[in-house]
């Protein structure tokens, strides 16, 4: 997708691998179609509605784990050029000749298939219930992503379509995996300009030469390497105008040659005055062989009276005359190569396509005015409606959905507490208890926060005891039988039992917890420091040696035997019966049910229902 000819491979040496906190507190435009077409792993795992599952878990990870503010962008109606290219790509992959295909008429786009459109709409409904903003583009989603990044509405784009760079994107995140330890693969326009000398119009020119999503063919006989070498000879301001001149048959304007900064090519007058010097066939330097036998030339360093040295295999003379000749040959070689490229471009009909150029340079890809800008806002999730939505589409139990949603709810809660500490309950049920410990994940530190379920109201109408609630949960538990490997599953909050009291443990960003509960963080750090001091004192204090008794022990008392003595019984009963009886009693004690060791699904229902 995007520019043809393995364009990403050309840019890969200039990619940056950003760390874990790269997206924190940043706005990110996400091409939703890019995510939907990435659910092959979920299809192989036979998961139900894989596009919804992937979007649900990735959005939670993007918002809670990485701390980003995502803005999703969906495709609008494709242009007739994109529709024609899509049909041609389908026939090309099927091995059918597409030369006789009818040309799509202006203003009559070919919509996507109904199944894909249904997937997109279901994902949009899911994102709106999560409170994530969704924008619709007039045409391609990557075009609106690039415009948002160019105008500063977002800080980066998440898409695998290289066209985003041509639409003005400054930072494109090509590789994004929520649960992978690999860093983000980011492409900055500034790095591409520094490494290859290419700017936005240079990239547009390359796409016109090698092909793109709107013109798959490009110019016949020109590959990516040739196109790169050709556009690098022009500045950004003149490259598109030069392509227009060549397409109009004005290739004679370029027959003067391309001058390079480091080249000192002689003028025509100097070339006419230059005479070809004769060279010695023995040493290869200027002069005659007869003269060099008598005494060595100025280029050969030998002992007195020995003559010149024999030239090695592949020798090239670097005298002024030969150096000038080499430069002329190289100039002719460059001129011949450039004329071949010009002829190939001139033979292409209707080149360059002005409609494609205008589409790439246009900055009006969304349904909003340039003065007002896009309406982007993040809201609180509609939890109960989201539970009903996923229970219908995914057949998940409500407690499973609420548990998987807790990371995004806790992130919103901590952000709200940092700005305006009004609501002290997470999801209206849990209150901040303490910081359990700190941990390191993917090389980044987190606080493990303990959440305690708030006490029920005294004036509530219905109240059930923990025993009654436990019986109800055991009867209503439904396990999720879908595989979860490879589906970007989000982090599951841990359930912790301490003396019969259940807590939730979630991994939270340290800066976010510090801003929301600074006193709790200070208390945790002080306790941690005290524990560390105690540990150091215990390790430094020497062990007290045993006090001497003053009496010398004999060898049998000093080296006591390690053999255990058999117990003696007064009644003389058999010891085997006693051991069997004890083992039986121990087995009965082990088989006693433990009220604290509840099944995982029961504990989840106990906390989230």
Buried (B, 14 or more C-beta within 10 A) or exposed (E): BBBBBEBBEBBEEBBBEBEBEBBBBBBBBBBBBBBBBBBEBBEEBEBBBBBBBBBBBBBBBBBBBBBBBBBBBBBBBBBBBBBBBBBBBEBEEEEEEBEEEEEBEEEEBBEBEEEBEEBBEBBBBBBBBBBBBBBBBBBBBBBBBBBBBBEEBBBBBBBBBBBBBBBBBBBBBBBBEBBEEEBBBBBBBEBBBEEBEBBBBBBBBBBBBBBBBBBBEBBEEBBBEBBBEBBBBBEBEEBBEBBEBBBEEEBEEBEEEEEEEEEEBBEEEEEEEBEEEEBBEBBBBBBEBEEBEEEBBEBBEEEEEEBBBEBEEEEEBEBEBBEBBEBBEEBEEBBEEBEEBBEBBBEBEEBBBEBBBEBBBBEEBBEBEEEEEBEBEBEEBBBEEBBBBBBEBBEBBBBBBBBBBBBBBBBBBBBBBBEEEEEEEBBEBBEBBBBBEBEEEEEBEBBBBBBBBEEEEEEEEEEEEEEEBBEBBBEBBEEBEBEBEEBBBBBBBEBBEEEEEBBBBBBBBBBBBBBBBEEBBEEBEEEEEEEEEEEEEEEEEEEEEEEEEEEEEEEEEEEEEEEEEEEEEEEEEEEEEEEEEEEEEEEEEEEEEEEEEBEEBBBBBBBBE
